[in-house]
Amino acid sequence: MKKRILIVEDDITLEPFWISAVHKADPRAEITWVCSERDAEREIRSSLKRRSPYDLIITDLFLAGPRTGIDLWEVAGEELRNRMILTSGIHPEKFRRYFGDHSVAPPFLQKPYSLTETVETLRWTLGTEEGSDLRVAGAALTTARA
């Protein structure tokens, strides 16, 4: 079954990086790209109505518009929170401070990204690590813009 990934990032220049990283983690994954938190909320609601939820949501901390990746994390239900990765150029310690009394913050990838670390994090989150029964081999990555 194809994994569905929603990327919430307003810097479109990062698209080639994410396509490469996702392709290395799961060559069959399908990507939807949006640039704002509001667009992400709409896309998530739509996917739930279609009964085709995202397997992973990757969101930058700072996005186009007034709302942030943390706002998206806060409005997501617990099930979706367990499928989110937040990214930013800020120091990881500052990132942890944003979550205050939340005992479990989402996985965090710091910019500039390491392709190796990003692919490992994606594989771990998607359950496609080397040797995993869920590992899927070979097909072209498809991308779609919402």
mmCIF file of the C-alpha atoms, coordinates in Angstrom:
data_MODEL
# 
_entry.id   MODEL 
# 
loop_
_atom_site.group_PDB 
_atom_site.id 
_atom_site.type_symbol 
_atom_site.label_atom_id 
_atom_site.label_alt_id 
_atom_site.label_comp_id 
_atom_site.label_asym_id 
_atom_site.label_entity_id 
_atom_site.label_seq_id 
_atom_site.pdbx_PDB_ins_code 
_atom_site.Cartn_x 
_atom_site.Cartn_y 
_atom_site.Cartn_z 
_atom_site.occupancy 
_atom_site.B_iso_or_equiv 
_atom_site.pdbx_formal_charge 
_atom_site.auth_seq_id 
_atom_site.auth_comp_id 
_atom_site.auth_asym_id 
_atom_site.auth_atom_id 
_atom_site.pdbx_PDB_model_num 
ATOM 1   C CA . MET A 1 1   ? 0.000   0.000  0.000  1.00 0.00 ? 1   MET A CA 1 
ATOM 2   C CA . LYS A 1 2   ? 1.325   3.437  -0.924 1.00 0.00 ? 2   LYS A CA 1 
ATOM 3   C CA . LYS A 1 3   ? 2.307   5.657  1.967  1.00 0.00 ? 3   LYS A CA 1 
ATOM 4   C CA . ARG A 1 4   ? 0.762   9.122  1.796  1.00 0.00 ? 4   ARG A CA 1 
ATOM 5   C CA . ILE A 1 5   ? 2.866   12.047 3.003  1.00 0.00 ? 5   ILE A CA 1 
ATOM 6   C CA . LEU A 1 6   ? 1.769   15.647 3.502  1.00 0.00 ? 6   LEU A CA 1 
ATOM 7   C CA . ILE A 1 7   ? 4.589   18.194 3.444  1.00 0.00 ? 7   ILE A CA 1 
ATOM 8   C CA . VAL A 1 8   ? 3.776   21.621 4.870  1.00 0.00 ? 8   VAL A CA 1 
ATOM 9   C CA . GLU A 1 9   ? 6.569   23.958 3.809  1.00 0.00 ? 9   GLU A CA 1 
ATOM 10  C CA . ASP A 1 10  ? 6.507   27.454 2.357  1.00 0.00 ? 10  ASP A CA 1 
ATOM 11  C CA . ASP A 1 11  ? 10.031  27.231 0.893  1.00 0.00 ? 11  ASP A CA 1 
ATOM 12  C CA . ILE A 1 12  ? 9.394   25.555 -2.446 1.00 0.00 ? 12  ILE A CA 1 
ATOM 13  C CA . THR A 1 13  ? 13.154  25.390 -3.108 1.00 0.00 ? 13  THR A CA 1 
ATOM 14  C CA . LEU A 1 14  ? 13.208  22.467 -0.650 1.00 0.00 ? 14  LEU A CA 1 
ATOM 15  C CA . GLU A 1 15  ? 10.943  20.352 -2.868 1.00 0.00 ? 15  GLU A CA 1 
ATOM 16  C CA . PRO A 1 16  ? 13.822  18.515 -4.674 1.00 0.00 ? 16  PRO A CA 1 
ATOM 17  C CA . PHE A 1 17  ? 15.387  17.643 -1.312 1.00 0.00 ? 17  PHE A CA 1 
ATOM 18  C CA . TRP A 1 18  ? 12.121  16.253 0.072  1.00 0.00 ? 18  TRP A CA 1 
ATOM 19  C CA . ILE A 1 19  ? 11.341  14.304 -3.102 1.00 0.00 ? 19  ILE A CA 1 
ATOM 20  C CA . SER A 1 20  ? 14.800  12.726 -2.935 1.00 0.00 ? 20  SER A CA 1 
ATOM 21  C CA . ALA A 1 21  ? 14.575  11.939 0.787  1.00 0.00 ? 21  ALA A CA 1 
ATOM 22  C CA . VAL A 1 22  ? 11.082  10.477 0.539  1.00 0.00 ? 22  VAL A CA 1 
ATOM 23  C CA . HIS A 1 23  ? 12.048  8.462  -2.556 1.00 0.00 ? 23  HIS A CA 1 
ATOM 24  C CA . LYS A 1 24  ? 15.019  6.971  -0.700 1.00 0.00 ? 24  LYS A CA 1 
ATOM 25  C CA . ALA A 1 25  ? 12.841  6.124  2.319  1.00 0.00 ? 25  ALA A CA 1 
ATOM 26  C CA . ASP A 1 26  ? 9.930   4.718  0.318  1.00 0.00 ? 26  ASP A CA 1 
ATOM 27  C CA . PRO A 1 27  ? 10.030  4.787  -3.499 1.00 0.00 ? 27  PRO A CA 1 
ATOM 28  C CA . ARG A 1 28  ? 6.250   4.307  -3.765 1.00 0.00 ? 28  ARG A CA 1 
ATOM 29  C CA . ALA A 1 29  ? 5.256   7.142  -1.425 1.00 0.00 ? 29  ALA A CA 1 
ATOM 30  C CA . GLU A 1 30  ? 2.853   9.801  -2.631 1.00 0.00 ? 30  GLU A CA 1 
ATOM 31  C CA . ILE A 1 31  ? 3.541   13.424 -1.644 1.00 0.00 ? 31  ILE A CA 1 
ATOM 32  C CA . THR A 1 32  ? 1.088   16.284 -1.293 1.00 0.00 ? 32  THR A CA 1 
ATOM 33  C CA . TRP A 1 33  ? 2.672   19.728 -0.760 1.00 0.00 ? 33  TRP A CA 1 
ATOM 34  C CA . VAL A 1 34  ? 0.987   22.739 0.861  1.00 0.00 ? 34  VAL A CA 1 
ATOM 35  C CA . CYS A 1 35  ? 2.498   26.030 2.017  1.00 0.00 ? 35  CYS A CA 1 
ATOM 36  C CA . SER A 1 36  ? 0.436   27.089 5.033  1.00 0.00 ? 36  SER A CA 1 
ATOM 37  C CA . GLU A 1 37  ? -1.021  25.672 8.215  1.00 0.00 ? 37  GLU A CA 1 
ATOM 38  C CA . ARG A 1 38  ? -4.571  26.511 7.101  1.00 0.00 ? 38  ARG A CA 1 
ATOM 39  C CA . ASP A 1 39  ? -4.060  24.668 3.797  1.00 0.00 ? 39  ASP A CA 1 
ATOM 40  C CA . ALA A 1 40  ? -2.683  21.711 5.765  1.00 0.00 ? 40  ALA A CA 1 
ATOM 41  C CA . GLU A 1 41  ? -5.757  21.634 8.027  1.00 0.00 ? 41  GLU A CA 1 
ATOM 42  C CA . ARG A 1 42  ? -8.046  21.647 4.970  1.00 0.00 ? 42  ARG A CA 1 
ATOM 43  C CA . GLU A 1 43  ? -6.035  18.906 3.291  1.00 0.00 ? 43  GLU A CA 1 
ATOM 44  C CA . ILE A 1 44  ? -6.041  16.746 6.440  1.00 0.00 ? 44  ILE A CA 1 
ATOM 45  C CA . ARG A 1 45  ? -9.813  17.141 6.883  1.00 0.00 ? 45  ARG A CA 1 
ATOM 46  C CA . SER A 1 46  ? -10.343 16.273 3.224  1.00 0.00 ? 46  SER A CA 1 
ATOM 47  C CA . SER A 1 47  ? -8.150  13.175 3.485  1.00 0.00 ? 47  SER A CA 1 
ATOM 48  C CA . LEU A 1 48  ? -10.084 11.995 6.536  1.00 0.00 ? 48  LEU A CA 1 
ATOM 49  C CA . LYS A 1 49  ? -13.409 12.470 4.711  1.00 0.00 ? 49  LYS A CA 1 
ATOM 50  C CA . ARG A 1 50  ? -12.033 10.395 1.819  1.00 0.00 ? 50  ARG A CA 1 
ATOM 51  C CA . ARG A 1 51  ? -10.967 7.788  4.400  1.00 0.00 ? 51  ARG A CA 1 
ATOM 52  C CA . SER A 1 52  ? -7.463  8.105  3.097  1.00 0.00 ? 52  SER A CA 1 
ATOM 53  C CA . PRO A 1 53  ? -5.506  9.690  5.979  1.00 0.00 ? 53  PRO A CA 1 
ATOM 54  C CA . TYR A 1 54  ? -1.894  10.687 5.688  1.00 0.00 ? 54  TYR A CA 1 
ATOM 55  C CA . ASP A 1 55  ? 0.683   8.240  6.974  1.00 0.00 ? 55  ASP A CA 1 
ATOM 56  C CA . LEU A 1 56  ? 3.063   11.088 7.763  1.00 0.00 ? 56  LEU A CA 1 
ATOM 57  C CA . ILE A 1 57  ? 2.864   14.870 8.068  1.00 0.00 ? 57  ILE A CA 1 
ATOM 58  C CA . ILE A 1 58  ? 6.107   16.834 7.798  1.00 0.00 ? 58  ILE A CA 1 
ATOM 59  C CA . THR A 1 59  ? 5.748   20.492 8.717  1.00 0.00 ? 59  THR A CA 1 
ATOM 60  C CA . ASP A 1 60  ? 8.119   23.381 9.021  1.00 0.00 ? 60  ASP A CA 1 
ATOM 61  C CA . LEU A 1 61  ? 7.799   25.365 12.223 1.00 0.00 ? 61  LEU A CA 1 
ATOM 62  C CA . PHE A 1 62  ? 7.455   28.755 10.512 1.00 0.00 ? 62  PHE A CA 1 
ATOM 63  C CA . LEU A 1 63  ? 5.093   28.885 7.535  1.00 0.00 ? 63  LEU A CA 1 
ATOM 64  C CA . ALA A 1 64  ? 3.362   31.305 5.193  1.00 0.00 ? 64  ALA A CA 1 
ATOM 65  C CA . GLY A 1 65  ? 0.604   33.044 7.132  1.00 0.00 ? 65  GLY A CA 1 
ATOM 66  C CA . PRO A 1 66  ? 0.148   33.680 10.826 1.00 0.00 ? 66  PRO A CA 1 
ATOM 67  C CA . ARG A 1 67  ? -0.130  30.055 11.976 1.00 0.00 ? 67  ARG A CA 1 
ATOM 68  C CA . THR A 1 68  ? 2.795   27.715 12.566 1.00 0.00 ? 68  THR A CA 1 
ATOM 69  C CA . GLY A 1 69  ? 3.657   24.047 12.442 1.00 0.00 ? 69  GLY A CA 1 
ATOM 70  C CA . ILE A 1 70  ? 3.143   23.988 16.204 1.00 0.00 ? 70  ILE A CA 1 
ATOM 71  C CA . ASP A 1 71  ? -0.410  25.274 15.683 1.00 0.00 ? 71  ASP A CA 1 
ATOM 72  C CA . LEU A 1 72  ? -0.962  22.349 13.311 1.00 0.00 ? 72  LEU A CA 1 
ATOM 73  C CA . TRP A 1 73  ? 0.477   19.916 15.859 1.00 0.00 ? 73  TRP A CA 1 
ATOM 74  C CA . GLU A 1 74  ? -1.773  21.357 18.568 1.00 0.00 ? 74  GLU A CA 1 
ATOM 75  C CA . VAL A 1 75  ? -4.996  21.040 16.533 1.00 0.00 ? 75  VAL A CA 1 
ATOM 76  C CA . ALA A 1 76  ? -4.148  17.545 15.296 1.00 0.00 ? 76  ALA A CA 1 
ATOM 77  C CA . GLY A 1 77  ? -5.615  14.678 17.239 1.00 0.00 ? 77  GLY A CA 1 
ATOM 78  C CA . GLU A 1 78  ? -3.333  12.319 19.109 1.00 0.00 ? 78  GLU A CA 1 
ATOM 79  C CA . GLU A 1 79  ? -3.310  9.813  16.253 1.00 0.00 ? 79  GLU A CA 1 
ATOM 80  C CA . LEU A 1 80  ? -2.072  12.461 13.799 1.00 0.00 ? 80  LEU A CA 1 
ATOM 81  C CA . ARG A 1 81  ? 0.442   13.844 16.293 1.00 0.00 ? 81  ARG A CA 1 
ATOM 82  C CA . ASN A 1 82  ? 2.056   10.424 16.342 1.00 0.00 ? 82  ASN A CA 1 
ATOM 83  C CA . ARG A 1 83  ? 2.602   10.746 12.590 1.00 0.00 ? 83  ARG A CA 1 
ATOM 84  C CA . MET A 1 84  ? 4.187   14.218 12.510 1.00 0.00 ? 84  MET A CA 1 
ATOM 85  C CA . ILE A 1 85  ? 7.726   15.479 12.080 1.00 0.00 ? 85  ILE A CA 1 
ATOM 86  C CA . LEU A 1 86  ? 8.484   19.157 12.672 1.00 0.00 ? 86  LEU A CA 1 
ATOM 87  C CA . THR A 1 87  ? 11.403  20.932 11.024 1.00 0.00 ? 87  THR A CA 1 
ATOM 88  C CA . SER A 1 88  ? 13.123  24.280 11.503 1.00 0.00 ? 88  SER A CA 1 
ATOM 89  C CA . GLY A 1 89  ? 16.415  26.087 11.416 1.00 0.00 ? 89  GLY A CA 1 
ATOM 90  C CA . ILE A 1 90  ? 16.184  26.860 15.129 1.00 0.00 ? 90  ILE A CA 1 
ATOM 91  C CA . HIS A 1 91  ? 18.352  25.118 17.718 1.00 0.00 ? 91  HIS A CA 1 
ATOM 92  C CA . PRO A 1 92  ? 16.835  21.865 19.038 1.00 0.00 ? 92  PRO A CA 1 
ATOM 93  C CA . GLU A 1 93  ? 16.835  23.224 22.608 1.00 0.00 ? 93  GLU A CA 1 
ATOM 94  C CA . LYS A 1 94  ? 14.756  26.218 21.552 1.00 0.00 ? 94  LYS A CA 1 
ATOM 95  C CA . PHE A 1 95  ? 12.432  23.826 19.709 1.00 0.00 ? 95  PHE A CA 1 
ATOM 96  C CA . ARG A 1 96  ? 11.897  21.832 22.932 1.00 0.00 ? 96  ARG A CA 1 
ATOM 97  C CA . ARG A 1 97  ? 11.008  25.029 24.793 1.00 0.00 ? 97  ARG A CA 1 
ATOM 98  C CA . TYR A 1 98  ? 8.116   25.657 22.391 1.00 0.00 ? 98  TYR A CA 1 
ATOM 99  C CA . PHE A 1 99  ? 6.398   22.561 23.741 1.00 0.00 ? 99  PHE A CA 1 
ATOM 100 C CA . GLY A 1 100 ? 6.431   23.633 27.389 1.00 0.00 ? 100 GLY A CA 1 
ATOM 101 C CA . ASP A 1 101 ? 4.621   21.044 29.460 1.00 0.00 ? 101 ASP A CA 1 
ATOM 102 C CA . HIS A 1 102 ? 3.919   18.641 26.590 1.00 0.00 ? 102 HIS A CA 1 
ATOM 103 C CA . SER A 1 103 ? 5.638   15.457 27.643 1.00 0.00 ? 103 SER A CA 1 
ATOM 104 C CA . VAL A 1 104 ? 6.031   14.223 24.099 1.00 0.00 ? 104 VAL A CA 1 
ATOM 105 C CA . ALA A 1 105 ? 7.171   16.566 21.372 1.00 0.00 ? 105 ALA A CA 1 
ATOM 106 C CA . PRO A 1 106 ? 7.174   15.354 17.764 1.00 0.00 ? 106 PRO A CA 1 
ATOM 107 C CA . PRO A 1 107 ? 10.391  14.234 16.098 1.00 0.00 ? 107 PRO A CA 1 
ATOM 108 C CA . PHE A 1 108 ? 12.443  17.236 14.992 1.00 0.00 ? 108 PHE A CA 1 
ATOM 109 C CA . LEU A 1 109 ? 14.727  17.706 12.001 1.00 0.00 ? 109 LEU A CA 1 
ATOM 110 C CA . GLN A 1 110 ? 16.999  20.737 12.065 1.00 0.00 ? 110 GLN A CA 1 
ATOM 111 C CA . LYS A 1 111 ? 17.859  22.717 8.945  1.00 0.00 ? 111 LYS A CA 1 
ATOM 112 C CA . PRO A 1 112 ? 20.124  22.526 7.093  1.00 0.00 ? 112 PRO A CA 1 
ATOM 113 C CA . TYR A 1 113 ? 19.029  18.935 6.649  1.00 0.00 ? 113 TYR A CA 1 
ATOM 114 C CA . SER A 1 114 ? 21.269  15.921 6.549  1.00 0.00 ? 114 SER A CA 1 
ATOM 115 C CA . LEU A 1 115 ? 19.952  13.618 3.818  1.00 0.00 ? 115 LEU A CA 1 
ATOM 116 C CA . THR A 1 116 ? 21.092  10.535 5.737  1.00 0.00 ? 116 THR A CA 1 
ATOM 117 C CA . GLU A 1 117 ? 19.423  11.622 8.983  1.00 0.00 ? 117 GLU A CA 1 
ATOM 118 C CA . THR A 1 118 ? 16.266  12.683 7.160  1.00 0.00 ? 118 THR A CA 1 
ATOM 119 C CA . VAL A 1 119 ? 15.953  9.373  5.300  1.00 0.00 ? 119 VAL A CA 1 
ATOM 120 C CA . GLU A 1 120 ? 16.553  7.418  8.518  1.00 0.00 ? 120 GLU A CA 1 
ATOM 121 C CA . THR A 1 121 ? 13.888  9.476  10.322 1.00 0.00 ? 121 THR A CA 1 
ATOM 122 C CA . LEU A 1 122 ? 11.423  8.963  7.459  1.00 0.00 ? 122 LEU A CA 1 
ATOM 123 C CA . ARG A 1 123 ? 12.068  5.210  7.377  1.00 0.00 ? 123 ARG A CA 1 
ATOM 124 C CA . TRP A 1 124 ? 11.645  4.959  11.132 1.00 0.00 ? 124 TRP A CA 1 
ATOM 125 C CA . THR A 1 125 ? 8.418   7.011  11.101 1.00 0.00 ? 125 THR A CA 1 
ATOM 126 C CA . LEU A 1 126 ? 6.948   5.183  8.104  1.00 0.00 ? 126 LEU A CA 1 
ATOM 127 C CA . GLY A 1 127 ? 8.032   1.747  9.305  1.00 0.00 ? 127 GLY A CA 1 
ATOM 128 C CA . THR A 1 128 ? 10.165  1.140  6.220  1.00 0.00 ? 128 THR A CA 1 
ATOM 129 C CA . GLU A 1 129 ? 13.537  0.571  7.896  1.00 0.00 ? 129 GLU A CA 1 
ATOM 130 C CA . GLU A 1 130 ? 15.968  -1.888 6.369  1.00 0.00 ? 130 GLU A CA 1 
ATOM 131 C CA . GLY A 1 131 ? 14.761  -5.385 7.180  1.00 0.00 ? 131 GLY A CA 1 
ATOM 132 C CA . SER A 1 132 ? 11.242  -4.235 8.076  1.00 0.00 ? 132 SER A CA 1 
ATOM 133 C CA . ASP A 1 133 ? 8.367   -6.373 6.824  1.00 0.00 ? 133 ASP A CA 1 
ATOM 134 C CA . LEU A 1 134 ? 6.713   -3.134 5.710  1.00 0.00 ? 134 LEU A CA 1 
ATOM 135 C CA . ARG A 1 135 ? 9.521   -2.154 3.356  1.00 0.00 ? 135 ARG A CA 1 
ATOM 136 C CA . VAL A 1 136 ? 8.276   -1.491 -0.130 1.00 0.00 ? 136 VAL A CA 1 
ATOM 137 C CA . ALA A 1 137 ? 10.468  -1.767 -3.207 1.00 0.00 ? 137 ALA A CA 1 
ATOM 138 C CA . GLY A 1 138 ? 10.669  0.059  -6.507 1.00 0.00 ? 138 GLY A CA 1 
ATOM 139 C CA . ALA A 1 139 ? 8.091   2.380  -8.203 1.00 0.00 ? 139 ALA A CA 1 
ATOM 140 C CA . ALA A 1 140 ? 8.205   5.986  -9.180 1.00 0.00 ? 140 ALA A CA 1 
ATOM 141 C CA . LEU A 1 141 ? 7.476   8.692  -6.638 1.00 0.00 ? 141 LEU A CA 1 
ATOM 142 C CA . THR A 1 142 ? 4.459   10.788 -7.460 1.00 0.00 ? 142 THR A CA 1 
ATOM 143 C CA . THR A 1 143 ? 3.962   14.314 -6.283 1.00 0.00 ? 143 THR A CA 1 
ATOM 144 C CA . ALA A 1 144 ? 0.848   16.405 -6.161 1.00 0.00 ? 144 ALA A CA 1 
ATOM 145 C CA . ARG A 1 145 ? 0.249   19.946 -5.093 1.00 0.00 ? 145 ARG A CA 1 
ATOM 146 C CA . ALA A 1 146 ? -2.837  20.814 -3.107 1.00 0.00 ? 146 ALA A CA 1 
# 
